[in-house]
Amino acid sequence: MYILLALIAACALGIAVHYLIPQRELRGVIVVPAVATAVSAMIYTIMQWTGVGQDNGWLWLVSIVGAVVIAAAAGVMITAARRRSDAAKRTALGI
């Protein structure tokens, strides 16, 4: 059940990151929070399987902050890819 705390925190911080990254109109509103939540779930689960206890601070730090950092990087890459794609389409259409 403690995993829900990590997932909720990662999702909430993912929402904040979505609004902090510029040009948010180029990506979906749910993309960055969804990536943060999914990565947090994976990291938390893997660390639990390796034997890290729920009372260990590293479990919480890595699963929440690590997920937010990865989600921010994904948001920046998605935005850059969308800008390149839109520019290529505009060029192809002669706009």
PyMOL commands that set and color helices and strands:
alter all, ss='L'
color gray80, all
select helices_A, chain A and resi 2-20+24-26+31-49+57-93
alter helices_A, ss='H'
color red, helices_A
deselect
rebuild
show_as cartoon
